[in-house]
């Protein structure tokens, strides 16, 4: 039997974003995805950097990227760079 595709999901937003995240996770599970126990932080960083390249004036990817650097990688100096 083939193993289900695995994803990692982190909600970095407000309570409404958390509700949206739960809905997304429920749908992904219904479609056969499995939640990973560990986050691929490097993959998340790359997705956010690609988003910044595509829409450089949108502040959200910068904010999320700074949170990843601060919370998961414990690099507050890099977090400040992206937050500014």
C-alpha positions as CSV (number, residue, x, y, z in Angstrom):
1,X,0.0,0.0,0.0
2,X,1.3,3.4,-1.0
3,X,1.9,5.9,1.9
4,X,-0.3,9.0,2.0
5,X,1.4,12.3,1.0
6,X,2.5,14.2,4.1
7,X,2.2,17.9,4.8
8,X,3.2,20.2,7.6
9,X,0.9,23.1,8.5
10,X,1.5,26.1,10.7
11,X,-1.0,28.8,11.4
12,X,0.8,32.1,12.2
13,X,-2.2,34.4,12.2
14,X,-5.1,35.6,14.2
15,X,-7.9,33.4,15.6
16,X,-9.8,33.7,12.4
17,X,-6.8,32.4,10.5
18,X,-6.7,29.5,12.9
19,X,-10.3,28.6,12.0
20,X,-9.4,28.8,8.3
21,X,-6.4,26.6,9.0
22,X,-8.5,24.0,10.7
23,X,-10.9,24.0,7.7
24,X,-7.9,23.6,5.3
25,X,-6.5,20.7,7.4
26,X,-9.9,19.0,7.4
27,X,-10.2,19.2,3.7
28,X,-6.6,18.0,3.1
29,X,-7.2,15.0,5.3
30,X,-10.4,14.2,3.4
31,X,-8.4,14.3,0.2
32,X,-6.0,11.7,1.6
33,X,-3.1,13.8,3.1
34,X,-1.5,13.0,6.4
35,X,-0.1,15.6,8.8
36,X,3.6,15.4,9.5
37,X,4.7,15.7,13.1
38,X,7.7,17.9,12.2
39,X,7.8,21.0,10.2
40,X,9.9,21.5,7.1
41,X,10.9,25.0,8.0
42,X,13.3,25.3,5.0
43,X,10.4,24.5,2.7
44,X,8.2,27.1,4.3
45,X,10.9,29.7,4.1
46,X,11.3,29.0,0.4
47,X,7.6,29.3,-0.2
48,X,7.5,32.6,1.6
49,X,10.5,33.9,-0.3
50,X,8.9,32.9,-3.6
51,X,5.8,34.8,-2.5
52,X,7.8,37.9,-1.7
53,X,9.4,37.8,-5.1
54,X,6.0,37.5,-6.8
55,X,4.3,40.2,-4.7
56,X,7.0,42.3,-3.0
57,X,4.6,45.0,-1.7
58,X,2.5,42.5,0.2
59,X,3.5,42.7,3.9
60,X,2.2,39.3,5.0
61,X,4.9,37.0,3.7
62,X,7.5,39.3,5.3
63,X,5.7,39.0,8.7
64,X,5.3,35.2,8.4
65,X,9.0,34.9,7.4
66,X,10.1,36.9,10.4
67,X,8.0,34.7,12.6
68,X,9.6,31.5,11.2
69,X,13.1,32.9,11.7
70,X,12.3,34.0,15.2
71,X,10.2,31.1,16.5
72,X,11.6,28.0,14.7
73,X,15.1,28.9,13.9
74,X,15.8,31.2,16.9
75,X,17.4,33.8,14.7
76,X,15.9,37.1,15.9
77,X,18.4,39.2,13.9
78,X,17.1,37.7,10.6
79,X,13.6,38.0,11.9
80,X,14.1,41.8,12.4
81,X,15.5,42.1,8.9
82,X,12.3,40.7,7.4
83,X,10.0,42.4,9.8
84,X,11.3,45.8,8.7
